[in-house]
């Protein structure tokens, strides 16, 4: 599963050029008639991508009736691969049967660029990255990064390697690998975080949209010791697309044990439930999200949960005095698609972008032991604009307000908030 917060590079040099692509959307007409038998299926434009990567997403089949509804679903699946800036279909009538030609425009694969992410403790971090979005044409994403904090400059540093793919040797097993070296002053928790992290996630699809998931990490925090973890769970992912979903549900339940041996610095269990529901009508998208993490046992201060900012409550700033062992976060959001995803090219690099207006309300319980009370609850409203782009899914530019926060707070975040709140610390 590709879920680690901060694993993709943000191409800041290209961001201003996104708006240069606001020229036109290309449409191709063809004689794609529902119910006519399909004679053959061809692909064009796959210069660097192995054909099997798109074949396994197909719903239309040879010697079966063509379905335009299936093509609409296929297009969303192709977009969810995050490999193409444009996908279209041309149908040719041949002796009463259809020849289908799927036309792909591949995204820029090699991305040497500035890299960035935003965490609760460091704020914005920028640096350099080299990413490849499609290693060997197998839909494998690999990236190396160096990042440092902006304020104060060079106070926090990270070196990272990420690799992920939704398939393993053509088997339906998604994997995500991460290696991270951190050397930073954690302003939120008040200590020098000098640590090493190795992490692996696996997502084995059982049938339909149901998967068995598992993950393991080994983290060593200098001056404190080792923090290993091992987790298992189930995942139902019925979204119409992995990026910019419009319809469907995502349900993940996972149990993770932190610290299992004598001498480990932590010893607790995390019970996690991540729920996301999407409903779509025309240009309107309604999203309902919730995240519950219950963590009985012994935690070190550097793993306590905090809230505030783009990744939890947009009406507050992260506050070192507001923390807890457990959390329950909810979010109701309405999006209006101002501009649908549009492809464009800059100096031969194929990209895409879209614009969405967003408004919503969110709340969170953050507490320690026993049951949470209303004194543990905070809530805010927010609005803003989302720029839909490759690799990062979206850049969120938002303003939030809460009477408890005192004034309007402005924030910039990456990915969906439902994704980034899972990985908002590192």
C-alpha positions as a Markdown table, in Angstrom:
| # | Residue | x | y | z |
|---|---|---|---|---|
| 1 | Unk | 0.0 | 0.0 | 0.0 |
| 2 | Unk | 1.2 | 3.4 | -0.9 |
| 3 | Unk | 0.4 | 5.2 | 2.3 |
| 4 | Unk | 3.6 | 6.6 | 3.8 |
| 5 | Unk | 3.3 | 10.3 | 4.3 |
| 6 | Unk | 6.1 | 12.2 | 2.6 |
| 7 | Unk | 7.1 | 9.4 | 0.2 |
| 8 | Unk | 6.8 | 11.4 | -3.1 |
| 9 | Unk | 8.7 | 14.5 | -4.3 |
| 10 | Unk | 6.9 | 17.8 | -4.8 |
| 11 | Unk | 8.0 | 19.3 | -8.1 |
| 12 | Unk | 8.0 | 22.9 | -7.0 |
| 13 | Unk | 9.8 | 24.2 | -10.1 |
| 14 | Unk | 6.9 | 22.8 | -12.2 |
| 15 | Unk | 4.0 | 24.0 | -10.0 |
| 16 | Unk | 3.8 | 27.5 | -11.6 |
| 17 | Unk | 3.6 | 25.8 | -15.0 |
| 18 | Unk | 0.5 | 23.9 | -14.0 |
| 19 | Unk | -1.6 | 26.9 | -14.8 |
| 20 | Unk | 0.1 | 27.2 | -18.2 |
| 21 | Unk | -1.7 | 24.0 | -19.1 |
| 22 | Unk | -5.1 | 25.7 | -18.7 |
| 23 | Unk | -5.6 | 25.8 | -22.4 |
| 24 | Unk | -7.9 | 23.1 | -23.5 |
| 25 | Unk | -9.0 | 19.5 | -22.8 |
| 26 | Unk | -8.6 | 17.1 | -25.7 |
| 27 | Unk | -11.6 | 15.0 | -26.8 |
| 28 | Unk | -11.5 | 12.3 | -29.4 |
| 29 | Unk | -14.7 | 11.1 | -31.1 |
| 30 | Unk | -15.1 | 7.4 | -32.1 |
| 31 | Unk | -17.7 | 4.9 | -32.9 |
| 32 | Unk | -17.8 | 3.1 | -29.6 |
| 33 | Unk | -21.2 | 1.5 | -29.5 |
| 34 | Unk | -22.4 | -0.5 | -26.5 |
| 35 | Unk | -23.3 | -4.1 | -27.2 |
| 36 | Unk | -21.1 | -4.6 | -30.2 |
| 37 | Unk | -18.7 | -7.5 | -29.9 |
| 38 | Unk | -15.0 | -6.7 | -29.5 |
| 39 | Unk | -12.7 | -8.2 | -32.1 |
| 40 | Unk | -9.4 | -7.0 | -30.8 |
| 41 | Unk | -7.8 | -4.7 | -28.1 |
| 42 | Unk | -4.7 | -2.6 | -28.9 |
| 43 | Unk | -2.6 | -0.2 | -26.9 |
| 44 | Unk | -0.7 | 2.8 | -28.2 |
| 45 | Unk | 1.6 | 5.3 | -26.4 |
| 46 | Unk | 3.2 | 2.7 | -24.0 |
| 47 | Unk | 6.8 | 3.7 | -24.6 |
| 48 | Unk | 8.1 | 2.8 | -21.1 |
| 49 | Unk | 5.2 | 0.9 | -19.6 |
| 50 | Unk | 4.9 | -2.9 | -19.9 |
| 51 | Unk | 1.5 | -3.7 | -21.5 |
| 52 | Unk | 0.5 | -6.1 | -18.7 |
| 53 | Unk | 0.4 | -3.1 | -16.3 |
| 54 | Unk | -2.7 | -1.8 | -18.2 |
| 55 | Unk | -4.0 | -5.2 | -19.2 |
| 56 | Unk | -4.7 | -6.2 | -15.6 |
| 57 | Unk | -6.9 | -3.1 | -15.2 |
| 58 | Unk | -9.1 | -3.9 | -18.3 |
| 59 | Unk | -12.8 | -4.6 | -17.9 |
| 60 | Unk | -13.7 | -4.8 | -21.6 |
| 61 | Unk | -12.6 | -8.2 | -23.2 |
| 62 | Unk | -12.2 | -9.7 | -26.6 |
| 63 | Unk | -15.2 | -11.6 | -28.0 |
| 64 | Unk | -17.4 | -9.9 | -25.4 |
| 65 | Unk | -19.9 | -6.9 | -25.9 |
| 66 | Unk | -18.3 | -3.5 | -25.5 |
| 67 | Unk | -19.4 | -1.4 | -22.6 |
| 68 | Unk | -18.9 | 2.4 | -22.4 |
| 69 | Unk | -19.6 | 2.2 | -18.6 |
| 70 | Unk | -16.7 | -0.3 | -18.3 |
| 71 | Unk | -14.5 | 2.0 | -20.2 |
| 72 | Unk | -15.3 | 4.9 | -17.8 |
| 73 | Unk | -14.4 | 2.6 | -14.9 |
| 74 | Unk | -11.2 | 1.5 | -16.7 |
| 75 | Unk | -10.2 | 5.1 | -17.2 |
| 76 | Unk | -10.5 | 5.8 | -13.5 |
| 77 | Unk | -8.4 | 2.7 | -12.8 |
| 78 | Unk | -5.7 | 3.8 | -15.3 |
| 79 | Unk | -5.7 | 7.3 | -13.7 |
| 80 | Unk | -5.2 | 5.7 | -10.3 |
| 81 | Unk | -2.0 | 4.1 | -11.5 |
| 82 | Unk | -0.5 | 7.7 | -11.6 |
| 83 | Unk | 1.4 | 6.8 | -14.8 |
| 84 | Unk | -0.5 | 8.7 | -17.5 |
| 85 | Unk | -1.4 | 12.3 | -18.1 |
| 86 | Unk | -4.1 | 11.4 | -20.6 |
| 87 | Unk | -6.1 | 8.2 | -21.5 |
| 88 | Unk | -8.6 | 7.9 | -24.4 |
| 89 | Unk | -10.2 | 5.2 | -26.5 |
| 90 | Unk | -10.8 | 5.0 | -30.3 |
| 91 | Unk | -13.1 | 2.3 | -31.6 |
| 92 | Unk | -13.1 | 1.1 | -35.3 |
| 93 | Unk | -15.9 | -0.8 | -36.8 |
| 94 | Unk | -14.5 | -3.9 | -38.6 |
| 95 | Unk | -17.0 | -6.3 | -40.2 |
| 96 | Unk | -19.6 | -5.6 | -37.6 |
| 97 | Unk | -17.2 | -5.9 | -34.7 |
| 98 | Unk | -15.1 | -3.4 | -32.8 |
| 99 | Unk | -11.4 | -2.9 | -32.7 |
| 100 | Unk | -10.5 | -1.0 | -29.4 |
| 101 | Unk | -7.4 | 1.2 | -29.4 |
| 102 | Unk | -6.5 | 2.5 | -25.9 |
| 103 | Unk | -4.3 | 5.6 | -26.3 |
| 104 | Unk | -2.0 | 6.5 | -23.4 |
| 105 | Unk | 0.2 | 9.6 | -22.8 |
| 106 | Unk | 2.8 | 8.7 | -20.2 |
| 107 | Unk | 3.7 | 11.1 | -17.5 |
| 108 | Unk | 7.3 | 12.3 | -17.0 |
| 109 | Unk | 9.0 | 9.3 | -15.3 |
| 110 | Unk | 12.3 | 10.7 | -14.1 |
| 111 | Unk | 11.8 | 13.6 | -11.8 |
| 112 | Unk | 14.9 | 15.4 | -10.5 |
| 113 | Unk | 13.5 | 18.2 | -8.5 |
| 114 | Unk | 13.0 | 20.0 | -5.2 |
| 115 | Unk | 11.3 | 17.7 | -2.7 |
| 116 | Unk | 9.1 | 18.6 | 0.2 |
| 117 | Unk | 6.8 | 17.5 | 2.9 |
| 118 | Unk | 5.0 | 18.9 | 5.9 |
| 119 | Unk | 5.0 | 17.4 | 9.4 |
| 120 | Unk | 3.5 | 18.6 | 12.6 |
| 121 | Unk | 6.8 | 19.0 | 14.3 |
| 122 | Unk | 9.0 | 20.4 | 11.5 |
| 123 | Unk | 6.5 | 22.3 | 9.4 |
| 124 | Unk | 7.6 | 22.5 | 5.8 |
| 125 | Unk | 10.8 | 20.7 | 4.8 |
| 126 | Unk | 12.4 | 21.2 | 1.4 |
| 127 | Unk | 15.4 | 19.6 | -0.3 |
| 128 | Unk | 16.4 | 17.6 | -3.4 |
| 129 | Unk | 14.9 | 14.4 | -4.8 |
| 130 | Unk | 15.3 | 12.0 | -7.7 |
| 131 | Unk | 12.3 | 9.9 | -8.4 |
| 132 | Unk | 11.3 | 7.3 | -11.0 |
| 133 | Unk | 7.6 | 6.7 | -11.3 |
| 134 | Unk | 7.8 | 3.6 | -13.4 |
| 135 | Unk | 10.9 | 1.5 | -12.8 |
| 136 | Unk | 11.5 | -1.0 | -15.6 |
| 137 | Unk | 7.9 | -0.2 | -16.9 |
| 138 | Unk | 6.5 | -2.4 | -14.0 |
| 139 | Unk | 4.6 | 0.3 | -12.1 |
| 140 | Unk | 7.3 | 0.4 | -9.4 |
| 141 | Unk | 8.0 | 3.8 | -7.9 |
| 142 | Unk | 11.4 | 4.5 | -6.4 |
| 143 | Unk | 12.7 | 7.7 | -4.9 |
| 144 | Unk | 15.7 | 9.1 | -2.9 |
| 145 | Unk | 15.4 | 12.4 | -1.0 |
| 146 | Unk | 17.2 | 14.8 | 1.1 |
| 147 | Unk | 15.1 | 17.4 | 3.1 |
| 148 | Unk | 15.8 | 20.1 | 5.6 |
| 149 | Unk | 13.6 | 22.4 | 7.6 |
| 150 | Unk | 12.8 | 25.9 | 6.4 |
| 151 | Unk | 12.5 | 27.7 | 9.8 |
| 152 | Unk | 15.0 | 27.4 | 11.2 |
| 153 | Unk | 17.0 | 26.5 | 8.1 |
| 154 | Unk | 19.0 | 23.2 | 8.4 |
| 155 | Unk | 17.7 | 22.6 | 12.0 |
| 156 | Unk | 16.1 | 19.3 | 10.9 |
| 157 | Unk | 17.4 | 17.0 | 8.3 |
| 158 | Unk | 16.1 | 13.8 | 6.7 |
| 159 | Unk | 17.6 | 11.2 | 4.2 |
| 160 | Unk | 15.1 | 8.9 | 2.7 |
| 161 | Unk | 14.6 | 6.0 | 0.2 |
| 162 | Unk | 11.1 | 4.9 | -0.9 |
| 163 | Unk | 9.9 | 2.1 | -3.2 |
| 164 | Unk | 6.4 | 0.8 | -3.8 |
| 165 | Unk | 4.2 | -1.0 | -6.3 |
| 166 | Unk | 0.7 | -2.4 | -6.3 |
| 167 | Unk | 2.0 | -5.7 | -7.7 |
| 168 | Unk | 4.8 | -8.1 | -6.8 |
| 169 | Unk | 6.2 | -10.3 | -9.6 |
| 170 | Unk | 2.8 | -10.0 | -11.4 |
| 171 | Unk | 1.0 | -11.3 | -8.2 |
| 172 | Unk | -1.7 | -9.1 | -6.7 |
| 173 | Unk | 0.4 | -8.2 | -3.7 |
| 174 | Unk | 1.1 | -4.5 | -3.1 |
| 175 | Unk | 4.2 | -3.5 | -1.3 |
| 176 | Unk | 5.7 | -0.4 | 0.2 |
| 177 | Unk | 9.3 | -0.1 | 1.4 |
| 178 | Unk | 10.8 | 2.8 | 3.3 |
| 179 | Unk | 14.2 | 3.7 | 4.8 |
| 180 | Unk | 14.5 | 6.9 | 6.7 |
| 181 | Unk | 17.4 | 8.6 | 8.6 |
| 182 | Unk | 16.3 | 11.6 | 10.7 |
| 183 | Unk | 18.5 | 14.1 | 12.5 |
| 184 | Unk | 16.3 | 16.9 | 13.7 |
| 185 | Unk | 15.1 | 19.0 | 16.6 |
| 186 | Unk | 11.5 | 18.1 | 17.2 |
| 187 | Unk | 10.0 | 21.4 | 18.3 |
| 188 | Unk | 6.6 | 19.8 | 19.1 |
| 189 | Unk | 8.0 | 17.2 | 21.5 |
| 190 | Unk | 11.1 | 19.1 | 22.6 |
| 191 | Unk | 14.0 | 16.6 | 21.9 |
| 192 | Unk | 16.6 | 15.8 | 19.2 |
| 193 | Unk | 15.2 | 13.1 | 17.0 |
| 194 | Unk | 18.2 | 11.2 | 15.8 |
| 195 | Unk | 16.8 | 7.9 | 14.5 |
| 196 | Unk | 16.8 | 5.2 | 11.8 |
| 197 | Unk | 13.7 | 3.6 | 10.4 |
| 198 | Unk | 13.1 | 0.6 | 8.1 |
| 199 | Unk | 9.5 | -0.2 | 7.2 |
| 200 | Unk | 7.7 | -2.7 | 5.0 |
| 201 | Unk | 3.9 | -2.9 | 4.2 |
| 202 | Unk | 2.2 | -5.7 | 2.2 |
| 203 | Unk | -1.3 | -5.8 | 0.8 |
| 204 | Unk | -2.4 | -9.3 | -0.5 |
| 205 | Unk | -5.7 | -9.1 | -2.4 |
| 206 | Unk | -7.9 | -12.1 | -1.4 |
| 207 | Unk | -10.9 | -11.6 | -3.6 |
| 208 | Unk | -12.7 | -8.6 | -5.1 |
| 209 | Unk | -11.8 | -5.5 | -3.1 |
| 210 | Unk | -10.9 | -7.4 | 0.1 |
| 211 | Unk | -7.2 | -7.7 | 1.1 |
| 212 | Unk | -5.1 | -9.1 | 4.0 |
| 213 | Unk | -2.6 | -6.5 | 5.1 |
| 214 | Unk | 0.5 | -6.6 | 7.2 |
| 215 | Unk | 3.4 | -4.4 | 8.2 |
| 216 | Unk | 6.7 | -4.4 | 10.1 |
| 217 | Unk | 9.1 | -1.7 | 11.2 |
| 218 | Unk | 12.3 | -1.4 | 13.0 |
| 219 | Unk | 13.2 | 2.0 | 14.4 |
| 220 | Unk | 16.2 | 2.9 | 16.5 |
| 221 | Unk | 16.0 | 6.2 | 18.4 |
| 222 | Unk | 19.4 | 7.4 | 19.6 |
| 223 | Unk | 19.7 | 7.7 | 23.4 |
| 224 | Unk | 16.4 | 5.8 | 23.9 |
| 225 | Unk | 16.6 | 2.5 | 22.1 |
| 226 | Unk | 14.8 | 0.2 | 19.6 |
| 227 | Unk | 11.1 | 0.5 | 18.7 |
| 228 | Unk | 10.1 | -2.5 | 16.6 |
| 229 | Unk | 6.5 | -3.1 | 15.5 |
| 230 | Unk | 4.5 | -5.8 | 13.7 |
| 231 | Unk | 0.9 | -5.5 | 12.6 |
| 232 | Unk | -1.8 | -7.4 | 10.6 |
| 233 | Unk | -5.3 | -6.4 | 9.5 |
| 234 | Unk | -7.9 | -6.4 | 6.7 |
| 235 | Unk | -8.6 | -3.8 | 4.0 |
| 236 | Unk | -11.7 | -3.3 | 1.9 |
| 237 | Unk | -11.0 | -0.8 | -0.9 |
| 238 | Unk | -14.0 | -0.2 | -3.1 |
| 239 | Unk | -13.0 | 3.3 | -4.3 |
| 240 | Unk | -13.4 | 4.0 | -8.1 |
| 241 | Unk | -9.8 | 5.3 | -8.2 |
| 242 | Unk | -6.8 | 5.3 | -5.8 |
| 243 | Unk | -6.1 | 8.9 | -6.6 |
| 244 | Unk | -8.8 | 11.6 | -6.5 |
| 245 | Unk | -11.6 | 9.1 | -5.7 |
| 246 | Unk | -15.2 | 10.1 | -6.4 |
| 247 | Unk | -17.3 | 7.1 | -5.3 |
| 248 | Unk | -16.9 | 4.1 | -3.1 |
| 249 | Unk | -15.6 | 3.1 | 0.4 |
| 250 | Unk | -12.3 | 2.4 | 2.1 |
| 251 | Unk | -12.3 | 0.4 | 5.3 |
| 252 | Unk | -9.1 | -0.6 | 7.1 |
| 253 | Unk | -8.8 | -2.4 | 10.4 |
| 254 | Unk | -5.3 | -3.1 | 11.7 |
| 255 | Unk | -3.8 | -4.3 | 15.0 |
| 256 | Unk | -0.1 | -3.5 | 15.6 |
| 257 | Unk | 2.1 | -4.5 | 18.5 |
| 258 | Unk | 4.9 | -2.0 | 19.3 |
| 259 | Unk | 7.8 | -3.5 | 21.3 |
| 260 | Unk | 7.7 | -7.2 | 21.9 |
| 261 | Unk | 11.0 | -8.1 | 23.6 |
| 262 | Unk | 12.6 | -7.5 | 26.9 |
| 263 | Unk | 14.5 | -4.2 | 26.8 |
| 264 | Unk | 12.3 | -2.5 | 24.1 |
| 265 | Unk | 11.6 | 1.1 | 25.1 |
| 266 | Unk | 7.9 | 0.8 | 24.3 |
| 267 | Unk | 5.2 | -1.8 | 24.9 |
| 268 | Unk | 1.8 | -1.1 | 23.6 |
| 269 | Unk | -0.8 | -2.2 | 21.1 |
| 270 | Unk | -2.5 | 0.0 | 18.5 |
| 271 | Unk | -6.0 | -0.8 | 17.3 |
| 272 | Unk | -6.7 | 1.2 | 14.2 |
| 273 | Unk | -9.9 | 1.8 | 12.2 |
| 274 | Unk | -9.6 | 4.0 | 9.1 |
| 275 | Unk | -13.0 | 4.7 | 7.3 |
| 276 | Unk | -13.6 | 6.7 | 4.2 |
| 277 | Unk | -16.8 | 7.0 | 2.2 |
| 278 | Unk | -17.3 | 8.9 | -1.1 |
| 279 | Unk | -20.5 | 9.9 | -2.8 |
| 280 | Unk | -20.6 | 11.6 | -6.2 |
| 281 | Unk | -23.2 | 13.5 | -8.2 |
| 282 | Unk | -22.2 | 15.4 | -11.3 |
| 283 | Unk | -19.4 | 17.8 | -10.1 |
| 284 | Unk | -20.1 | 17.4 | -6.4 |
| 285 | Unk | -18.2 | 14.9 | -4.3 |
| 286 | Unk | -19.1 | 14.3 | -0.7 |
| 287 | Unk | -16.5 | 12.7 | 1.6 |
| 288 | Unk | -17.0 | 11.3 | 5.1 |
| 289 | Unk | -13.9 | 10.2 | 6.9 |
| 290 | Unk | -13.0 | 8.9 | 10.4 |
| 291 | Unk | -9.8 | 7.6 | 12.0 |
| 292 | Unk | -9.7 | 5.9 | 15.4 |
| 293 | Unk | -6.5 | 4.8 | 17.1 |
| 294 | Unk | -6.7 | 3.2 | 20.5 |
| 295 | Unk | -3.3 | 2.5 | 22.1 |
| 296 | Unk | -3.3 | 0.8 | 25.5 |
| 297 | Unk | 0.1 | 0.2 | 27.0 |
| 298 | Unk | 3.4 | 2.1 | 27.6 |
| 299 | Unk | 4.4 | 4.8 | 25.1 |
| 300 | Unk | 7.4 | 7.1 | 25.0 |
| 301 | Unk | 6.8 | 10.8 | 24.6 |
| 302 | Unk | 8.0 | 10.8 | 21.0 |
| 303 | Unk | 5.1 | 8.6 | 19.9 |
| 304 | Unk | 2.3 | 10.5 | 21.6 |
| 305 | Unk | -0.3 | 11.9 | 19.3 |
| 306 | Unk | -0.8 | 15.7 | 18.6 |
| 307 | Unk | -3.3 | 17.6 | 16.6 |
| 308 | Unk | -3.6 | 20.9 | 14.7 |
| 309 | Unk | -2.7 | 22.1 | 11.3 |
| 310 | Unk | -3.3 | 20.8 | 7.7 |
| 311 | Unk | -3.3 | 17.1 | 8.7 |
| 312 | Unk | -5.8 | 17.1 | 11.6 |
| 313 | Unk | -7.7 | 20.2 | 12.6 |
| 314 | Unk | -7.3 | 23.2 | 10.3 |
| 315 | Unk | -8.6 | 25.7 | 12.8 |
| 316 | Unk | -5.7 | 25.2 | 15.1 |
| 317 | Unk | -1.9 | 25.3 | 15.1 |
| 318 | Unk | 0.0 | 22.2 | 16.4 |
| 319 | Unk | 0.4 | 22.7 | 20.2 |
| 320 | Unk | 3.0 | 20.8 | 22.3 |
| 321 | Unk | 0.7 | 21.0 | 25.3 |
| 322 | Unk | -2.2 | 19.2 | 23.5 |
| 323 | Unk | -1.3 | 15.5 | 23.2 |
| 324 | Unk | -2.7 | 12.1 | 24.0 |
| 325 | Unk | -2.3 | 8.3 | 23.7 |
| 326 | Unk | -5.6 | 7.8 | 21.8 |
| 327 | Unk | -7.5 | 9.7 | 19.1 |
| 328 | Unk | -10.8 | 9.7 | 17.2 |
| 329 | Unk | -10.9 | 12.1 | 14.3 |
| 330 | Unk | -13.8 | 12.7 | 11.9 |
| 331 | Unk | -14.3 | 14.8 | 8.8 |
| 332 | Unk | -17.2 | 15.7 | 6.5 |
| 333 | Unk | -16.1 | 17.4 | 3.3 |
| 334 | Unk | -17.8 | 18.7 | 0.2 |
| 335 | Unk | -15.9 | 19.2 | -3.0 |
| 336 | Unk | -16.9 | 20.9 | -6.2 |
| 337 | Unk | -14.9 | 20.1 | -9.3 |
| 338 | Unk | -14.1 | 23.5 | -10.9 |
| 339 | Unk | -11.8 | 22.1 | -13.5 |
| 340 | Unk | -11.6 | 18.4 | -14.3 |
| 341 | Unk | -8.2 | 16.8 | -14.7 |
| 342 | Unk | -6.5 | 18.2 | -17.8 |
| 343 | Unk | -3.3 | 17.0 | -19.5 |
| 344 | Unk | -0.6 | 19.3 | -20.7 |
| 345 | Unk | 3.1 | 19.2 | -21.7 |
| 346 | Unk | 6.0 | 21.4 | -20.8 |
| 347 | Unk | 9.3 | 21.0 | -22.7 |
| 348 | Unk | 8.3 | 17.5 | -23.6 |
| 349 | Unk | 7.2 | 16.5 | -20.0 |
| 350 | Unk | 3.7 | 15.2 | -19.8 |
| 351 | Unk | 1.7 | 16.3 | -16.8 |
| 352 | Unk | -1.9 | 17.0 | -15.7 |
| 353 | Unk | -3.7 | 19.2 | -13.2 |
| 354 | Unk | -7.3 | 19.9 | -11.9 |
| 355 | Unk | -8.9 | 22.3 | -9.5 |
| 356 | Unk | -11.5 | 21.6 | -6.8 |
| 357 | Unk | -13.2 | 24.0 | -4.4 |
| 358 | Unk | -13.5 | 22.4 | -0.9 |
| 359 | Unk | -15.4 | 23.1 | 2.3 |
| 360 | Unk | -16.0 | 21.0 | 5.4 |
| 361 | Unk | -16.2 | 20.5 | 9.1 |
| 362 | Unk | -13.9 | 18.3 | 11.3 |
| 363 | Unk | -13.5 | 17.3 | 14.9 |
| 364 | Unk | -11.2 | 15.3 | 17.1 |
| 365 | Unk | -11.1 | 13.6 | 20.5 |
| 366 | Unk | -7.6 | 13.3 | 21.9 |
| 367 | Unk | -7.2 | 11.7 | 25.3 |
| 368 | Unk | -5.2 | 9.4 | 27.6 |
| 369 | Unk | -6.7 | 6.6 | 29.7 |
| 370 | Unk | -10.3 | 6.0 | 30.5 |
| 371 | Unk | -13.1 | 7.3 | 28.2 |
| 372 | Unk | -12.8 | 10.7 | 26.4 |
| 373 | Unk | -14.9 | 13.6 | 27.6 |
| 374 | Unk | -16.0 | 16.8 | 26.0 |
| 375 | Unk | -13.0 | 18.5 | 27.5 |
| 376 | Unk | -10.9 | 16.3 | 25.1 |
| 377 | Unk | -12.8 | 17.5 | 22.0 |
| 378 | Unk | -12.0 | 20.2 | 19.5 |
| 379 | Unk | -13.7 | 21.1 | 16.2 |
| 380 | Unk | -13.1 | 23.5 | 13.2 |
| 381 | Unk | -14.6 | 24.5 | 9.9 |
| 382 | Unk | -12.5 | 25.1 | 6.8 |
| 383 | Unk | -12.6 | 26.0 | 3.1 |
| 384 | Unk | -10.1 | 26.3 | 0.3 |
| 385 | Unk | -8.9 | 25.0 | -3.1 |
| 386 | Unk | -7.2 | 21.8 | -4.0 |
| 387 | Unk | -4.8 | 21.5 | -7.0 |
| 388 | Unk | -4.9 | 17.9 | -8.3 |
| 389 | Unk | -1.4 | 16.9 | -9.6 |
| 390 | Unk | 0.6 | 13.8 | -10.4 |
| 391 | Unk | 2.4 | 11.8 | -7.6 |
| 392 | Unk | 1.1 | 13.8 | -4.7 |
| 393 | Unk | -2.6 | 13.5 | -5.5 |
| 394 | Unk | -3.3 | 17.1 | -4.5 |
| 395 | Unk | -2.0 | 20.2 | -2.9 |
| 396 | Unk | -4.5 | 21.6 | -0.3 |
| 397 | Unk | -4.5 | 25.3 | 0.2 |
| 398 | Unk | -7.1 | 25.9 | 3.0 |
| 399 | Unk | -8.2 | 28.3 | 5.7 |
| 400 | Unk | -9.7 | 26.9 | 9.0 |
| 401 | Unk | -11.5 | 28.5 | 11.9 |
| 402 | Unk | -12.6 | 27.5 | 15.4 |
| 403 | Unk | -13.8 | 29.7 | 18.3 |
| 404 | Unk | -11.2 | 27.8 | 20.4 |
| 405 | Unk | -8.5 | 28.6 | 17.9 |
| 406 | Unk | -9.0 | 32.4 | 18.2 |
| 407 | Unk | -8.5 | 33.3 | 14.6 |
| 408 | Unk | -8.5 | 32.0 | 11.0 |
| 409 | Unk | -5.6 | 29.7 | 10.4 |
| 410 | Unk | -4.1 | 29.2 | 6.9 |
| 411 | Unk | -2.5 | 25.9 | 5.9 |
| 412 | Unk | -1.0 | 24.1 | 3.0 |
| 413 | Unk | -1.1 | 20.3 | 2.9 |
| 414 | Unk | -0.3 | 17.4 | 0.6 |
| 415 | Unk | -2.5 | 14.3 | -0.3 |
| 416 | Unk | -6.0 | 13.9 | 1.0 |
| 417 | Unk | -6.2 | 14.8 | 4.7 |
| 418 | Unk | -7.6 | 11.3 | 5.3 |
| 419 | Unk | -4.2 | 10.0 | 4.1 |
| 420 | Unk | -1.9 | 12.5 | 5.6 |
| 421 | Unk | -3.4 | 12.3 | 9.1 |
| 422 | Unk | -2.2 | 8.7 | 9.3 |
| 423 | Unk | 1.4 | 9.7 | 8.7 |
| 424 | Unk | 1.5 | 13.3 | 10.0 |
| 425 | Unk | 4.5 | 12.9 | 12.2 |
| 426 | Unk | 7.0 | 11.3 | 9.9 |
